């Protein structure tokens, strides 16, 4: 049973601060001595004593780091969620499903209130559910160079973000902002140093159930609608109570889409360069809607405004701030160089310099200009603050003061940040499992729910399988190269090929053997057309499984079952129609259908294995060459036991096409008592070895299907 969460217990907001006086940026807070004399920026940019560090009443402004610590305490106290009186109001608080969604999640009036000013959007006590803080300590990342030496990409950085915070991670190219974001989001596949904590506790397998990651590239299935994509994420992140109807789920999804301004395009396809769909800015908001639908406590975004127009970038960021403030969801964004209107929408700025990545600022964005002034670099009136900051901390340019600001940060702010981090790590906050259990208790008002499982996945495997299978079937039905096209192509191909062999049953045995060979080769090559589609979908599957939406097995089973069934049905239609045109004796049909089907299944297993191994279609063709050479050259007809040297006869034994060719000719000869085929058997040296032939084909299926599963799970993973 999950531990009871006592929301009525107050969180201790006290934090012993260093005994200091005066402006924090004019002193060394760790020693109390003036350190500014030891920091010598370039004389060309150095300015005389500035007075902006004093407020109008003559009192010193507090340092950004000190303000950060006090703000964190206040937010921590405000973030205590009261015990809700009823299940229905609890469901509203959880921002989940049910008839309570009659109230609007967000509207145009809410968006108009987004200005970036403190308090522009208030936390909604009825809808807010965010209660997760993120703390990281001494996070760093190195890579090994070709000479074997360690090269620092990101030096140790620390920080803390409270629920409902909009965070901008900025810096010049190569500063490690995406690296830091990936580490914080638990997406980094390479080893790194430091620790990351959720609510003061080390991350566990439940972390990905409470967070969402919006990658820089919007890679989605183009034939899904906006609404379907969001519903798919929601259904796999949280179990749905038994009392919730499909209509309620649709209503909940529509209101989530309204929250991010996607109501008007909810039934539009996501699209890509081939399928017409929504715009780039709308696709980014779809990713945000998926995170909201999944109940994410923290959403990580990797340059979500890249490639967008200035207007779309601002709108996208405004929606992010609305979600963060209204629902208490923390949104951490790696962003390169935002325009002024976008930058002002963030609460917190984490600024890095490059070569290697080092911290130069970590505090409220609104206080960054006074911090720069205190360092002797006031922001010019005609310049955007964030642009000015980046100019000063970008290495290898004439105006760069990167090293100065790194030293300045270490001397003036780092101690306070480290104190804040240490204090937050000492707090006893809600665990990930307890947050999930609170969500479950809130939803019990709408029906039965299974217990929360301590697993990386939000729902049981049978539901994963059903949802993935249903989506895969829908995509095949909508795809221009899907089910209907597959069947139509099979019919057209049968008539085109069959016209060359009309009435072949009335001709000699050698001509009939040539027909059997053509039929087997056509079936052997038919499955190759699925490889590009498999490779393309694999990328999306890898992204979704890395987000813990579903297990690899759910996709492997669904994709294999649907595509193999559709392809097999098309192959069956092809064989039946071409057999009708051939005018062969119907007694030959069972053997012909059996062996062509076995060859198709064996070769399809090969193609799926290659698609799982190869990074792209070009690599797939290269990997396929030796296998295709074996099957196409040593086929039992143009190269048979009677024609090949004895030392390569083993190739005919392991080739499924050669084995099937032998058994098919022998089976038809026995079934029809065709003496012309008896001559062919003697000419090619065919030998009846039915059990061995079936064993070879089954061996191909087992070996290659097993290899496909292993390669899908272990190769071509998302590398960050």
C-alpha positions as CSV (number, residue, x, y, z in Angstrom):
1,X,0.0,0.0,0.0
2,X,1.3,3.4,-0.9
3,X,2.4,5.7,1.9
4,X,-0.2,8.2,3.0
5,X,0.4,11.7,1.7
6,X,-0.3,14.3,4.3
7,X,-1.0,17.5,2.5
8,X,-1.9,19.4,5.6
9,X,1.7,19.3,6.9
10,X,3.5,22.6,6.4
11,X,6.7,22.6,4.4
12,X,9.5,24.3,6.3
13,X,10.4,27.4,4.4
14,X,13.3,28.4,6.5
15,X,16.7,28.5,4.9
16,X,19.8,29.8,6.7
17,X,21.4,32.4,4.4
18,X,25.0,33.5,4.6
19,X,25.4,36.5,7.0
20,X,26.0,39.2,4.4
21,X,25.1,42.8,3.9
22,X,25.1,45.1,0.9
23,X,24.7,44.0,-2.7
24,X,25.6,40.4,-3.1
25,X,27.3,41.0,-6.5
26,X,29.7,43.4,-4.9
27,X,31.0,40.9,-2.3
28,X,32.3,37.4,-2.0
29,X,29.4,35.8,-0.1
30,X,31.5,32.9,1.1
31,X,34.1,35.0,2.8
32,X,32.5,38.4,3.3
33,X,35.4,40.1,1.5
34,X,35.2,42.3,-1.5
35,X,36.1,40.3,-4.6
36,X,35.4,42.7,-7.4
37,X,38.9,44.0,-7.3
38,X,40.1,40.6,-8.3
39,X,37.9,40.5,-11.4
40,X,39.3,42.6,-14.3
41,X,37.1,42.6,-17.4
42,X,38.3,44.3,-20.6
43,X,38.9,48.0,-20.1
44,X,37.0,48.7,-23.4
45,X,33.8,47.4,-21.9
46,X,34.5,48.2,-18.2
47,X,32.3,51.0,-16.8
48,X,32.6,53.2,-13.8
49,X,30.7,52.5,-10.6
50,X,27.1,52.0,-11.3
51,X,24.2,53.1,-9.2
52,X,21.6,50.8,-10.5
53,X,22.3,48.3,-7.7
54,X,20.4,50.6,-5.4
55,X,16.7,51.0,-5.3
56,X,14.9,54.3,-5.1
57,X,14.8,54.3,-1.4
58,X,18.5,53.9,-1.1
59,X,18.5,50.3,0.1
60,X,20.5,47.7,-1.7
61,X,18.7,45.3,-4.0
62,X,19.1,41.7,-3.0
63,X,21.2,39.5,-5.2
64,X,19.4,37.4,-7.9
65,X,20.5,34.2,-6.1
66,X,19.2,35.4,-2.8
67,X,15.9,36.3,-4.4
68,X,15.8,32.9,-6.0
69,X,16.2,31.2,-2.7
70,X,13.5,33.3,-1.0
71,X,11.1,32.8,-4.0
72,X,11.7,29.1,-3.9
73,X,10.7,29.1,-0.2
74,X,7.5,31.0,-0.9
75,X,6.6,28.9,-3.8
76,X,7.3,25.8,-1.8
77,X,4.8,26.9,0.9
78,X,2.2,27.9,-1.7
79,X,2.6,24.6,-3.5
80,X,1.0,22.6,-0.6
81,X,-2.1,21.0,-2.1
82,X,-5.0,20.9,0.3
83,X,-7.0,17.8,1.0
84,X,-9.9,18.0,-1.5
85,X,-13.4,17.4,-0.1
86,X,-14.8,15.1,-2.7
87,X,-13.8,12.8,-5.6
88,X,-15.2,15.1,-8.2
89,X,-13.3,18.2,-7.1
90,X,-10.3,16.0,-6.8
91,X,-10.7,14.9,-10.4
92,X,-10.8,18.6,-11.4
93,X,-7.6,19.2,-9.5
94,X,-6.0,16.3,-11.3
95,X,-6.9,17.7,-14.7
96,X,-8.2,14.3,-15.7
97,X,-11.4,12.9,-17.3
98,X,-15.0,13.1,-16.5
99,X,-18.1,15.3,-16.6
100,X,-16.2,17.9,-14.6
101,X,-14.6,19.0,-17.8
102,X,-17.7,21.1,-18.4
103,X,-15.6,24.0,-17.2
104,X,-13.1,25.4,-19.7
105,X,-9.5,24.6,-19.2
106,X,-8.2,27.7,-21.0
107,X,-9.7,30.3,-23.3
108,X,-8.7,33.3,-25.4
109,X,-9.1,35.6,-22.4
110,X,-6.5,33.6,-20.5
111,X,-4.0,33.8,-23.3
112,X,-4.5,37.6,-23.6
113,X,-3.4,37.9,-19.9
114,X,0.0,36.3,-20.7
115,X,2.5,39.1,-20.5
116,X,5.5,37.6,-18.7
117,X,4.9,39.9,-15.7
118,X,4.8,38.3,-12.3
119,X,1.3,37.2,-11.4
120,X,0.0,37.6,-15.0
121,X,-1.5,34.1,-14.8
122,X,-2.6,32.7,-11.4
123,X,-2.4,29.1,-10.5
124,X,-5.9,27.6,-10.9
125,X,-6.8,26.0,-7.6
126,X,-9.3,23.8,-9.3
127,X,-7.2,22.6,-12.2
128,X,-3.6,22.8,-11.1
129,X,-1.9,19.5,-10.5
130,X,1.8,20.3,-10.7
131,X,3.6,19.5,-7.5
132,X,7.1,18.4,-8.7
133,X,10.3,20.3,-8.2
134,X,13.5,19.5,-10.0
135,X,16.9,19.8,-8.4
136,X,20.3,19.0,-10.0
137,X,23.7,19.0,-8.4
138,X,27.1,19.1,-10.1
139,X,25.8,17.8,-13.5
140,X,28.6,17.5,-16.0
141,X,29.4,15.7,-19.2
142,X,32.7,14.6,-20.9
143,X,33.5,12.8,-24.1
144,X,36.5,10.8,-25.1
145,X,38.6,12.2,-28.0
146,X,40.3,10.2,-30.7
147,X,43.5,10.3,-28.7
148,X,41.8,8.8,-25.6
149,X,41.7,12.0,-23.6
150,X,38.6,13.3,-21.8
151,X,37.2,16.5,-23.2
152,X,34.7,18.5,-21.1
153,X,31.5,19.5,-22.9
154,X,29.7,20.6,-19.8
155,X,31.4,21.5,-16.5
156,X,29.5,20.9,-13.2
157,X,26.3,23.0,-12.9
158,X,23.6,23.0,-10.2
159,X,20.2,24.5,-9.8
160,X,16.6,24.1,-8.5
161,X,13.2,24.7,-10.2
162,X,9.9,24.9,-8.3
163,X,6.6,23.7,-9.8
164,X,5.1,26.1,-12.4
165,X,8.4,27.7,-13.4
166,X,9.2,28.7,-17.0
167,X,12.9,28.1,-17.4
168,X,15.0,29.2,-20.3
169,X,18.3,27.4,-20.8
170,X,20.4,29.6,-23.1
171,X,23.9,30.0,-24.4
172,X,25.9,30.1,-27.6
173,X,26.3,27.1,-29.9
174,X,28.3,24.3,-28.2
175,X,27.6,25.4,-24.7
176,X,25.9,22.2,-23.8
177,X,22.4,23.4,-23.3
178,X,20.8,20.5,-25.1
179,X,23.2,18.2,-23.3
180,X,22.0,19.6,-19.9
181,X,18.4,19.3,-21.0
182,X,18.8,15.7,-22.0
183,X,20.5,14.9,-18.7
184,X,17.7,16.6,-16.7
185,X,15.1,14.8,-18.7
186,X,16.8,11.4,-18.3
187,X,17.3,11.1,-22.0
188,X,21.1,11.1,-22.1
189,X,22.2,7.7,-23.3
190,X,25.9,8.4,-22.7
191,X,27.4,8.4,-19.2
192,X,27.5,11.6,-17.3
193,X,28.3,12.9,-13.8
194,X,26.2,14.6,-11.1
195,X,22.7,13.8,-9.7
196,X,19.2,14.9,-10.7
197,X,16.4,14.7,-8.1
198,X,12.6,14.9,-8.4
199,X,11.1,16.5,-5.2
200,X,14.5,16.1,-3.5
201,X,14.7,12.3,-4.3
202,X,16.8,10.5,-6.8
203,X,15.0,9.7,-10.1
204,X,13.6,6.2,-10.4
205,X,11.8,4.3,-13.1
206,X,8.6,6.4,-12.5
207,X,10.3,9.6,-13.5
208,X,9.3,9.2,-17.2
209,X,5.7,8.7,-16.2
210,X,5.7,12.1,-14.6
211,X,7.6,14.0,-17.3
212,X,7.4,14.7,-21.0
213,X,10.1,15.5,-23.6
214,X,9.4,17.6,-26.7
215,X,12.2,17.0,-29.1
216,X,13.5,19.5,-31.6
217,X,12.3,17.5,-34.5
218,X,8.5,16.9,-34.6
219,X,8.5,13.2,-35.8
220,X,5.0,11.9,-35.8
221,X,2.7,9.7,-37.9
222,X,1.4,12.0,-40.6
223,X,-1.9,10.2,-41.0
224,X,-3.0,10.7,-37.5
225,X,-5.2,13.6,-36.6
226,X,-4.3,16.1,-33.8
227,X,-7.0,14.7,-31.5
228,X,-6.0,11.1,-32.1
229,X,-2.3,11.8,-31.3
230,X,-3.2,13.4,-28.0
231,X,-5.7,10.7,-27.0
232,X,-3.1,8.0,-27.8
233,X,-0.6,9.6,-25.3
234,X,-3.3,10.1,-22.7
235,X,-4.5,6.5,-22.9
236,X,-1.1,5.1,-22.4
237,X,0.1,7.3,-19.6
238,X,-2.8,6.8,-17.2
239,X,-5.4,4.1,-16.5
240,X,-8.9,5.2,-17.3
241,X,-11.6,4.6,-14.6
242,X,-14.3,2.1,-15.5
243,X,-17.0,4.7,-15.3
244,X,-15.5,7.0,-17.9
245,X,-17.2,6.8,-21.3
246,X,-15.7,7.3,-24.7
247,X,-17.6,10.5,-25.0
248,X,-16.0,11.8,-21.8
249,X,-12.6,11.0,-23.1
250,X,-13.2,12.9,-26.3
251,X,-14.5,15.9,-24.4
252,X,-11.5,15.9,-22.1
253,X,-9.2,15.8,-25.2
254,X,-11.0,18.6,-26.9
255,X,-10.6,20.8,-23.8
256,X,-6.9,20.0,-23.6
257,X,-6.6,21.0,-27.2
258,X,-8.4,24.2,-26.4
259,X,-5.8,24.9,-23.7
260,X,-3.1,25.0,-26.3
261,X,-5.1,26.7,-29.1
262,X,-5.6,23.6,-31.3
263,X,-9.4,23.4,-31.2
264,X,-9.8,24.5,-34.8
265,X,-7.4,21.9,-36.2
266,X,-8.3,18.9,-33.9
267,X,-9.5,16.9,-36.9
268,X,-6.7,17.8,-39.2
269,X,-3.9,15.4,-40.0
270,X,-0.5,16.0,-38.5
271,X,1.0,15.8,-42.0
272,X,4.5,15.8,-43.4
273,X,6.2,16.8,-46.6
274,X,3.8,14.4,-48.5
275,X,0.6,14.5,-46.5
276,X,-0.9,17.9,-46.1
277,X,-1.4,18.8,-42.4
278,X,-1.0,21.4,-39.7
279,X,1.7,24.1,-39.5
280,X,5.1,23.8,-37.7
281,X,4.0,25.9,-34.8
282,X,0.8,23.8,-34.4
283,X,2.9,20.6,-34.4
284,X,5.0,21.9,-31.5
285,X,1.8,22.7,-29.6
286,X,0.6,19.1,-30.3
287,X,3.7,17.9,-28.5
288,X,2.8,20.2,-25.6
289,X,-0.8,18.9,-25.6
290,X,0.5,15.3,-25.5
291,X,2.6,16.2,-22.4
292,X,-0.5,17.8,-20.8
293,X,-2.7,14.9,-21.6
294,X,-0.2,12.5,-20.1
295,X,-0.4,14.5,-16.8
296,X,3.3,15.5,-17.0
297,X,4.6,17.4,-14.0
298,X,7.6,18.6,-15.9
299,X,7.8,19.2,-19.6
300,X,11.3,19.5,-21.3
301,X,11.5,21.2,-24.7
302,X,14.5,21.2,-26.9
303,X,14.5,24.5,-29.0
304,X,10.7,24.4,-29.6
305,X,10.8,27.7,-31.5
306,X,13.5,26.6,-34.0
307,X,12.2,26.8,-37.6
308,X,9.2,28.8,-36.6
309,X,8.3,32.3,-37.7
310,X,8.6,35.1,-35.1
311,X,4.8,35.1,-34.5
312,X,4.5,31.3,-34.2
313,X,7.5,31.3,-31.8
314,X,5.9,33.9,-29.6
315,X,2.5,32.2,-29.7
316,X,4.0,28.8,-28.8
317,X,5.9,30.3,-25.9
318,X,2.8,32.1,-24.6
319,X,0.9,28.9,-24.6
320,X,3.7,27.3,-22.6
321,X,3.6,30.0,-20.0
322,X,-0.2,29.7,-19.8
323,X,0.2,25.9,-19.1
324,X,3.0,26.4,-16.6
325,X,1.2,29.0,-14.5
326,X,-2.3,27.8,-14.7
327,X,-1.6,24.1,-14.0
328,X,1.6,24.3,-12.0
329,X,3.6,22.4,-14.7
330,X,7.3,23.3,-14.9
331,X,8.5,23.8,-18.5
332,X,12.2,23.8,-19.1
333,X,13.2,25.0,-22.5
334,X,16.6,24.9,-24.3
335,X,16.4,28.0,-26.6
336,X,19.1,29.6,-28.6
337,X,18.5,33.4,-29.0
338,X,14.8,34.3,-28.5
339,X,13.4,37.7,-29.5
340,X,12.6,40.1,-26.7
341,X,8.9,39.3,-26.7
342,X,9.7,35.6,-26.2
343,X,12.4,36.0,-23.6
344,X,10.2,38.1,-21.3
345,X,7.8,35.2,-21.0
346,X,10.3,33.1,-19.0
347,X,10.7,33.3,-15.2
348,X,14.2,31.8,-14.8
349,X,17.3,32.1,-16.9
350,X,20.1,29.6,-16.9
351,X,22.8,31.0,-19.1
352,X,25.9,29.0,-20.2
353,X,29.0,29.9,-22.1
354,X,30.9,27.5,-24.4
355,X,34.3,25.8,-24.8
356,X,33.4,24.1,-22.4
357,X,29.9,24.7,-21.2
358,X,30.1,26.7,-17.9
359,X,27.5,28.6,-15.9
360,X,27.5,32.4,-16.1
361,X,24.0,33.1,-14.7
362,X,21.4,31.2,-12.8
363,X,18.5,33.2,-11.5
364,X,15.3,35.2,-12.2
365,X,15.4,36.5,-15.8
366,X,13.9,39.8,-14.7
367,X,16.9,40.5,-12.4
368,X,19.5,39.6,-15.0
369,X,20.0,43.2,-16.2
370,X,20.8,44.4,-12.7
371,X,23.2,41.5,-12.3
372,X,25.0,42.6,-15.5
373,X,25.0,46.2,-14.3
374,X,26.5,45.1,-11.0
375,X,29.2,43.3,-12.9
376,X,30.0,46.6,-14.7
377,X,28.1,45.8,-18.0
378,X,24.8,47.6,-18.0
379,X,22.5,46.7,-20.9
380,X,22.5,49.4,-23.6
381,X,19.1,51.1,-24.1
382,X,18.9,50.2,-27.7
383,X,19.7,46.5,-27.3
384,X,17.7,43.4,-26.3
385,X,19.0,42.1,-22.9
386,X,19.3,38.5,-24.0
387,X,21.2,39.4,-27.1
388,X,23.5,41.5,-25.1
389,X,24.1,38.7,-22.6
390,X,24.9,36.2,-25.4
391,X,27.3,38.7,-27.0
392,X,29.3,39.0,-23.8
393,X,29.5,35.2,-23.1
394,X,30.1,33.9,-26.6
395,X,33.8,32.9,-26.9
396,X,36.0,33.8,-29.8
397,X,34.5,37.2,-30.5
398,X,36.1,40.5,-29.8
399,X,33.6,41.6,-27.1
400,X,33.6,38.3,-25.3
401,X,33.8,38.5,-21.5
402,X,33.0,34.8,-21.0
403,X,35.8,34.0,-18.6
404,X,35.1,37.1,-16.5
405,X,31.4,36.2,-16.1
406,X,32.3,32.6,-15.2
407,X,34.6,33.8,-12.5
408,X,32.0,36.4,-11.4
409,X,29.3,33.8,-11.1
410,X,31.6,31.5,-9.0
411,X,32.6,34.3,-6.7
412,X,29.2,36.0,-6.2
413,X,26.3,33.5,-6.9
414,X,27.5,29.9,-6.9
415,X,27.6,29.6,-3.1
416,X,24.0,30.7,-2.7
417,X,22.8,28.4,-5.4
418,X,24.7,25.5,-3.8
419,X,23.1,26.3,-0.5
420,X,19.6,26.4,-2.1
421,X,20.3,23.0,-3.8
422,X,21.5,21.4,-0.6
423,X,18.5,22.7,1.3
424,X,16.0,21.4,-1.3
425,X,17.7,18.0,-1.3
426,X,17.2,17.8,2.5
427,X,13.5,18.3,2.3
428,X,11.0,15.4,2.6
429,X,8.6,15.8,-0.3
430,X,6.2,13.6,-2.1
431,X,7.7,10.6,-3.9
432,X,6.9,9.8,-7.5
433,X,4.9,6.8,-6.4
434,X,2.9,8.9,-4.0
435,X,2.1,11.4,-6.7
436,X,0.8,8.7,-8.9
437,X,-1.2,7.2,-6.0
438,X,-2.8,10.6,-5.3
439,X,-3.8,10.8,-9.0
440,X,-5.3,7.3,-8.7
441,X,-7.2,8.2,-5.6
442,X,-8.7,11.2,-7.3
443,X,-9.8,9.2,-10.2
444,X,-11.5,6.5,-8.1
445,X,-14.6,8.7,-7.9
446,X,-15.3,7.7,-11.6
447,X,-15.0,4.0,-11.2
448,X,-12.6,1.1,-10.5
449,X,-8.8,1.5,-11.2
450,X,-6.1,-1.1,-10.9
451,X,-3.4,-0.4,-8.3
452,X,-0.5,1.8,-9.2
453,X,2.3,-0.4,-10.5
454,X,5.9,0.5,-9.8
455,X,6.8,0.3,-13.5
456,X,8.1,2.6,-16.1
457,X,4.8,2.1,-18.0
458,X,1.6,3.8,-17.1
459,X,-0.8,1.0,-18.2
460,X,-0.7,-2.8,-18.3
461,X,0.7,-4.6,-21.3
462,X,-2.6,-5.8,-22.7
463,X,-3.8,-2.2,-23.0
464,X,-0.5,-1.2,-24.6
465,X,-0.9,-3.9,-27.1
466,X,-4.5,-3.0,-27.9
467,X,-3.8,0.7,-28.3
468,X,-0.7,0.2,-30.5
469,X,-2.5,-2.5,-32.5
470,X,-5.5,-0.2,-33.1
471,X,-3.4,2.7,-34.1
472,X,-1.3,0.5,-36.5
473,X,-4.4,-0.8,-38.1
474,X,-5.8,2.7,-38.5
475,X,-2.6,4.0,-40.1
476,X,-2.6,1.1,-42.6
477,X,-6.2,1.8,-43.6
478,X,-5.4,5.5,-44.1
479,X,-2.0,5.1,-45.7
480,X,-2.0,5.4,-49.5
481,X,0.2,2.3,-49.5
482,X,-1.9,0.6,-46.9
483,X,-4.4,-2.3,-46.9
484,X,-6.5,-1.3,-49.9
485,X,-3.6,-0.4,-52.1
486,X,-1.8,-3.7,-51.2
487,X,-4.8,-5.7,-52.4
488,X,-5.3,-3.7,-55.5
489,X,-1.7,-4.0,-56.4
490,X,-1.9,-7.8,-55.9
491,X,-4.8,-8.0,-58.4
492,X,-3.1,-5.8,-61.0
493,X,0.2,-7.7,-60.6
494,X,-1.5,-11.0,-61.0
495,X,-3.1,-10.0,-64.3
496,X,0.0,-8.4,-65.7
497,X,2.2,-11.4,-64.9
498,X,-0.5,-13.9,-65.6
499,X,-1.0,-12.6,-69.2
500,X,2.5,-14.0,-69.9
501,X,1.5,-17.4,-68.7
502,X,-2.1,-17.8,-69.8
503,X,-2.8,-21.5,-70.5
504,X,0.7,-22.6,-69.3
505,X,-0.9,-25.8,-68.0
506,X,-1.4,-27.0,-71.5
507,X,2.3,-26.6,-72.4
508,X,5.3,-28.8,-71.8
509,X,6.9,-29.6,-68.4
510,X,9.9,-27.3,-68.9
511,X,7.6,-24.3,-69.5
512,X,5.6,-25.2,-66.4
513,X,8.8,-25.4,-64.4
514,X,9.7,-22.0,-65.6
515,X,6.3,-20.8,-64.4
516,X,6.8,-22.3,-61.0
517,X,10.2,-20.6,-60.8
518,X,8.8,-17.2,-61.7
519,X,6.0,-17.6,-59.2
520,X,8.4,-18.4,-56.4
521,X,10.7,-15.6,-57.2
522,X,7.9,-13.1,-57.3
523,X,6.6,-14.2,-53.9
524,X,10.2,-14.1,-52.6
525,X,10.7,-10.5,-53.7
526,X,7.2,-9.2,-52.8
527,X,7.9,-8.5,-49.1
528,X,10.8,-6.2,-49.9
529,X,8.5,-3.3,-50.4
530,X,7.7,-3.2,-46.7
531,X,11.2,-2.4,-45.6
532,X,11.2,1.4,-46.2
533,X,8.0,1.8,-44.2
534,X,9.3,-0.4,-41.4
535,X,12.5,1.7,-41.2
536,X,10.5,5.0,-41.2
537,X,8.1,3.8,-38.5
538,X,10.9,2.4,-36.4
539,X,12.2,6.0,-35.7
540,X,8.8,7.0,-34.2
541,X,8.6,3.8,-32.3
542,X,12.0,4.4,-30.7
543,X,11.0,7.9,-29.7
544,X,7.7,6.7,-28.1
545,X,9.3,3.7,-26.3
546,X,12.1,6.0,-25.0
547,X,9.2,8.1,-23.5
548,X,7.9,4.9,-21.8
549,X,4.6,5.1,-23.7
550,X,4.6,1.4,-24.4
551,X,6.9,-1.7,-24.5
552,X,8.9,-2.6,-27.6
553,X,6.9,-5.9,-27.7
554,X,3.6,-4.1,-28.1
555,X,4.9,-2.5,-31.3
556,X,6.7,-5.6,-32.6
557,X,3.6,-7.8,-32.2
558,X,1.3,-5.2,-33.7
559,X,3.4,-4.3,-36.7
560,X,4.3,-7.9,-37.5
561,X,0.8,-9.2,-37.2
562,X,-0.9,-6.4,-39.3
563,X,1.7,-6.1,-42.0
564,X,2.4,-9.8,-42.3
565,X,-1.4,-10.5,-42.5
566,X,-2.0,-7.7,-45.1
567,X,1.0,-8.8,-47.2
568,X,0.1,-12.5,-46.9
569,X,-3.5,-11.7,-48.0
570,X,-2.1,-9.8,-51.0
571,X,0.2,-12.6,-51.9
572,X,-2.7,-15.1,-51.6
573,X,-4.8,-13.1,-54.0
574,X,-1.9,-12.9,-56.4
575,X,-1.3,-16.7,-56.4
576,X,-5.0,-17.6,-56.7
577,X,-5.6,-15.2,-59.7
578,X,-2.4,-16.2,-61.5
579,X,-3.2,-19.9,-61.0
580,X,-6.6,-19.3,-62.6
581,X,-5.0,-17.8,-65.6
582,X,-2.4,-20.6,-65.9
583,X,-5.1,-23.3,-66.5
584,X,-3.1,-25.8,-64.4
585,X,-4.8,-28.9,-63.0
586,X,-6.5,-27.9,-59.7
587,X,-4.8,-30.9,-58.1
588,X,-1.6,-28.9,-58.3
589,X,-3.1,-25.9,-56.4
590,X,-2.5,-27.1,-52.7
591,X,1.2,-27.7,-53.3
592,X,1.6,-24.5,-55.3
593,X,-0.1,-22.4,-52.6
594,X,1.7,-24.0,-49.7
595,X,5.2,-23.6,-51.1
596,X,4.8,-20.1,-52.4
597,X,3.4,-19.1,-49.0
598,X,6.3,-20.7,-47.2
599,X,8.8,-18.9,-49.3
600,X,7.0,-15.6,-48.8
601,X,7.0,-16.0,-45.0
602,X,10.7,-17.0,-44.9
603,X,11.8,-14.0,-47.1
604,X,9.6,-11.6,-45.2
605,X,11.4,-12.6,-42.0
606,X,14.7,-11.8,-43.7
607,X,13.4,-8.3,-44.8
608,X,12.1,-7.4,-41.4
609,X,15.4,-8.4,-39.8
610,X,17.3,-6.2,-42.2
611,X,14.9,-3.3,-41.6
612,X,15.6,-3.7,-37.9
613,X,19.4,-3.6,-38.4
614,X,19.8,-0.9,-41.1
615,X,19.8,2.8,-40.2
616,X,18.2,3.7,-43.5
617,X,17.0,2.2,-46.8
618,X,20.4,2.6,-48.5
619,X,22.1,0.6,-45.7
620,X,19.3,-2.0,-45.9
621,X,20.0,-2.7,-49.5
622,X,23.7,-3.2,-48.8
623,X,23.0,-5.6,-46.0
624,X,20.5,-7.5,-48.1
625,X,22.9,-8.2,-51.0
626,X,24.5,-11.4,-49.8
627,X,21.2,-12.9,-48.7
628,X,19.6,-12.1,-52.0
629,X,22.5,-13.4,-53.9
630,X,22.1,-16.7,-52.1
631,X,18.4,-16.9,-52.9
632,X,18.4,-15.5,-56.4
633,X,21.4,-17.3,-57.8
634,X,21.1,-20.6,-56.1
635,X,17.4,-21.0,-56.9
636,X,17.0,-24.6,-58.0
637,X,16.2,-23.7,-61.6
638,X,18.9,-21.6,-63.2
639,X,21.3,-23.2,-60.8
640,X,20.4,-26.7,-59.7
641,X,22.0,-29.8,-58.2
642,X,22.7,-31.1,-61.7
643,X,24.6,-27.9,-62.8
644,X,26.5,-26.5,-59.8
645,X,29.9,-27.9,-58.6
646,X,29.6,-30.3,-55.7
647,X,31.5,-28.0,-53.3
648,X,28.8,-25.3,-53.6
649,X,25.8,-27.7,-53.5
650,X,25.3,-26.7,-49.8
651,X,24.0,-23.4,-51.0
652,X,21.0,-25.2,-52.5
653,X,20.4,-26.9,-49.2
654,X,20.1,-23.6,-47.3
655,X,18.3,-21.6,-49.9
656,X,14.5,-21.5,-49.2
657,X,13.8,-20.8,-52.9
658,X,15.8,-23.8,-54.1
659,X,14.2,-26.1,-51.6
660,X,10.7,-24.9,-52.5
661,X,11.4,-25.2,-56.2
662,X,12.4,-28.8,-55.8
663,X,9.5,-29.8,-53.6
664,X,6.9,-27.8,-55.7
665,X,7.9,-29.6,-59.0
666,X,7.9,-33.0,-57.3
667,X,4.6,-32.4,-55.6
668,X,2.8,-31.2,-58.8
669,X,4.3,-34.1,-60.7
670,X,3.0,-36.6,-58.2
671,X,-0.4,-34.9,-57.9
672,X,-1.0,-34.7,-61.7
673,X,1.1,-37.6,-62.9
674,X,2.7,-35.3,-65.4
675,X,5.3,-37.2,-67.4
676,X,6.8,-34.0,-68.8
677,X,7.5,-32.8,-65.3
678,X,9.2,-36.2,-64.6
679,X,11.7,-35.3,-67.3
680,X,12.3,-32.0,-65.6
681,X,12.9,-33.8,-62.3
682,X,15.6,-36.0,-63.9
683,X,17.1,-33.1,-65.8
684,X,17.6,-30.9,-62.7
685,X,18.4,-33.7,-60.3
686,X,15.6,-33.0,-57.9
687,X,15.4,-35.1,-54.8
688,X,12.4,-35.3,-52.5
689,X,13.4,-34.1,-49.0
690,X,10.1,-32.5,-47.8
691,X,11.0,-32.6,-44.1
692,X,14.4,-31.0,-44.7
693,X,12.9,-28.3,-46.9
694,X,10.3,-27.4,-44.3
695,X,13.0,-27.4,-41.7
696,X,15.1,-24.9,-43.7
697,X,12.2,-22.6,-44.2
698,X,11.1,-22.7,-40.6
699,X,14.7,-22.2,-39.6
700,X,14.9,-19.0,-41.6
701,X,11.7,-17.7,-40.0
702,X,12.8,-18.5,-36.4
703,X,16.3,-17.2,-36.8
704,X,15.4,-14.0,-38.6
705,X,12.4,-13.2,-36.5
706,X,14.4,-13.7,-33.4
707,X,17.2,-11.5,-34.8
708,X,14.6,-8.9,-35.8
709,X,13.3,-8.7,-32.2
710,X,16.7,-8.5,-30.7
711,X,17.8,-5.8,-33.2
712,X,14.7,-3.7,-32.7
713,X,15.3,-3.7,-29.0
714,X,19.0,-3.1,-29.0
715,X,20.0,-1.2,-32.2
716,X,19.2,2.2,-33.6
717,X,18.1,3.5,-30.3
718,X,17.7,7.3,-29.9
719,X,21.2,8.5,-29.1
720,X,21.6,11.7,-27.0
